[in-house]
Amino acid sequence: MEWTEPHGTDTLPQEPRGNMTSLRPDTSSTCRTFLQHWAAHSYRAADEFDTKRKQHAAFYNRAFADTDFVELPPDSEGNSWHLYLMRLNSEKLDCDRNTFAKELQHSGIGISVHFIPLFQFTYWKNLYKDFTAENYPNAMKAYSRTITLPLWPDMTQQMLERVVQCVKETGERHHA
């Protein structure tokens, strides 16, 4: 199998190329040219994705800034915003995170729950008997308050507004 083809010439390289171990860097190879173009495109796409996610997170932050039942996620230089972790202020709500999350799901919002504490996994429970919620109260508190909202580069403004609307409506229904 030939991994490279002549690129702008009528002759193949002199060295046989029957497997990948015989490949050598060759500036005229189709493979290398393809990889260079692919890498350049990937870097541009990654920058665009990063910019869009930051814009979407900023929209969420502005929308929830005046909402007392939501604690905004921390923002800092270099945050990739691959997740939008919304923390619920349980003192302002008459429901727990699971109820809030289920209502968002019933409204068609694809939420998720991240960062399940290790002590909740059977493997760790069996390995370390002191891995309990009592010994790690901060982990359990953070987990029990956090919902991950949808956040991906191709979200439309209408999608973002729908998420915000559903979060606010759910919060208002359960406001203590």
N, C-alpha and C positions, 0 to 999 in steps of 0.2 A: 504494500500500500504506500502510495506517495503522499507525504504530508505537505509538500510544497509543490507548486507548479511554476513553470517559468513565468516570470513577470517582466514582460517587455523584452524577452529574448527568445530565441528559437531553440536554445539548448537547455537541458537539465543540468544541475550541478553534477560534477564528476563523482562525488561520493554517493554510494547507494544509500537510500533512506528507507529501509524496510521497517524500522521501528523507531520509537521515540528516543532511544538512547543515541541514535546517530544524528539526531537533529543538532545543528549548531546555529548560533545566531547568524542570520543572513538578512541583510537590509533589503534585499529584493524579494524576500519570500512573502507570499500571499498571507501566510499565517501570521507573521510578525506585523504586517501592515494592518491586518484585521484587528489584532490585539491592540495595536496603538490607537486605532480609531475607536474601538470599543471602550478602552480605558478613558480616553478623552471625553467620550459621550457620557460614560458613567460618572465621572467627576462633575460634569455640568449638571447632570440629572440629580446627583446627590445634593449639590448646592441649591438647586431649585426646590427639591423636597424639603430641605432644611429651612429655607425661607418660607415656604408655604406652611409648614408645621408651626413655625414661630408666629406667623400671622394668625393662624387659627387659635393658638394658645392665647395670644394677646386679645383676640375677640372674646374668648371665654373669660379671661381675667376681667375685662371691662364689663362684661355682662353680669358677672357674679360679684363685682366689687361692692355693690350696695346690698348684698344678700347676707343677712346675719346668720343663716343656717349653713353657710358654706365657708370653709377656710381655704383661701387660695393657695395653690402650691408655691413653694419657693422658686424664685427665678434668679438666675445668675448668668454671667457671661459664660458661654460655652454649653448652655443647656440645649440638648438636642430635641427636646420635646417629643420624644418617641412615645411617651405616655402623658396623659393629662390626669393626674391623681387629685381628684376632688375629695377633700376631707369634710365630713359632715360635723357640724357643731351639735352634738347630741343634747346639749342643754337647751337648745332652741327647738327641738323636735320631740314629738310624742311617739316616735317609732324608732326602730333600730335600723342599722345599715341594710340588713337583708330585706326588710320590708320595703325600704326606699328603693333598693336595687330592683326588686321584683316588680314594683310599680313602673319603674322606668322601662323594664323589659316588656311589660304588658302594653306600654305605650309605643313599642316598636323601637326603642333605643337599645342598641347593642352595647351594653356596658360589660365590664369585666371586673374581677377582683384579683388583685396581685398581692404578692409578698405575704403569702400564708406563712405564719410562724412555723419554724421547724418542729417545734414540740407537738404540732398537730398531725405530723406524719407518723404513721405506724412504725416505720423503720427507726426513726430517732427516738420514739417513745420506748421501743424495746431496747435500744442500745444504751440510752442514758435515762435512768429512772428519775433523775432530778430535772429533766426537761419538761417542765410544767408551766402553765400559764401564771401560776403564783410566783415563780422564779423569774419570769420575764414579762412584767406587767406593761412595760412600754411597747413591746412588740404586739401584745394582744390589743392594747388600746389603739395603736395606729391601724392595725388590721381591721378592727371592728368599726372604724370610722371612714375607711377609704373605699372609694369607687373610682374605677378608671373609665373616663368618658371616651367616646369615639374621637379619634384624632388621626387622620391620615392626609397626605398631601392633596389628594383629589377631592376632598370634601367640598361641596358647594356652599355658598352663603346660605342657601335655603336649608341645607342639612344642619349647618351650625346653629341657625336660628331655631330649628325644630328641637335640637338637643337642649338648648337653653330654655326654651318654652316649657318643655316637659320637666326639666329639673326644677324650674321655678314653680310650676303648677303643683308638682309633688310636694315640694317644700312648703308651699302655702297651705295645702291640705293637711299637712302634719305639723304645722307650726304650733309650738306649745304656748 
